[in-house]
Amino acid sequence: MRLVIVSCTPGEAESLLDSLLEERLVGCGNIVPSVRSHYWWEGSVCREEESLLLMETEDRLVSALLDRIPQIHSYEVPKIITVDVADALPAYAQWLGAAVAPSKPA
């Protein structure tokens, strides 16, 4: 299982999450509506109000997510971080597996 963290504009958070859910690339997501981000961009320190997406998926879908998110995200270089989840409630992990896209046949 992976936790996927993505920052985005507040205006696109819901549409990004909904798209990834509809495509069954994530099984669940939370929108943290307001975070204040400070970062370097093109030689300057920027400060922006952003939303943070916290989403869960299976390891097998990480590559597809890393390909898909930049296609639908407004940022030139979006923050996409995945964290390996070492432990989770077994029933939740089972639910997640059923919620995301099935494996493609070999």
N, C-alpha and C positions, 0 to 999 in steps of 0.2 A: 504494500500500500504506500502511496505517496501523498504528501501534503503539497499542494501547489500554491505558491504565493505570487500574486500579480498586483502591481499598482496600476491605477488608471485614473482618468478624470472622473469626477463624481457623475457626470452626465452619461458616461458609457458603461458604468459598472454593471447595471442591471442587464443591458443588452449583451455584453460580453458573457456574463454568467449564463443567461438564458440560451445563447447560441451554443455554448459548450455543453449545456445540459441536453438541449434538443439533439445535438450530434452524438450524445451518449459518450462523450470523452471524459466527463466527470460525472460522479454520481450525486454529489452534494456540493454546495458552496455557501459561504457566508460573505456578506458585504459589510465591512467595517466602514461606515459612511464618511468619516472625516478623520484623516490623518494629515499632519503637516510634514511634508517632505522637504529636506534640504539636500542638495546634490550638486555635483559639478556637471556642467553641460557647456560644451564649446568655449571653454576657458573662463567661465564665470560660475559663481555659486548661485544657484536658483532656489527659490522657496515657493512651493506650490501646495495648495489644498488638493488632496487626492483621496481616493477611496482605495481600500485594500480588499482584494478578493482572497479568501482562504477556501481552497477547493480540495476535494479528495478524489483520487483516481487509483487505478491499479498500475503497477510498474510497467506492464506491457503497453500502456497507452501514453506513456511519457513522451516518447519520440513523436507521436502524432500530435500531442498537445504543443510541443515545442515548435512544430511546423505550423500548426493552425493558429495559435494565438497571434503571432505577428501579422498574419493575413487579415485579421479582423480588429486589430488594436490600432488606435490612432497615433501612438508614439512611434517614432523612428526606431528607437531601441527600447522596447518595453522590458521592465523588470519581470523576469519569469524565473522563479527559484523553486526547485523541488527539494523536499526533505523526505528522506526515507523514514517511514514510520516503523519503529522497532516493535512496538506493542500496540494492540488495539483490542477492544472487546471483540471476541470471536464472532458473535452474532452481528456486530456492525460490519466487520470485514466481509462476512458472508453476504449481507445485504448489499454492500458496495459492489461486490462482484456481480450480483444479479442486476444492479442498476445501470452499469456501464455496458458498452457495446460488447457483444459476444466475440470470442476469438474467431478469426477467419480460418476456414478450413485449409489444411496444408495442401 
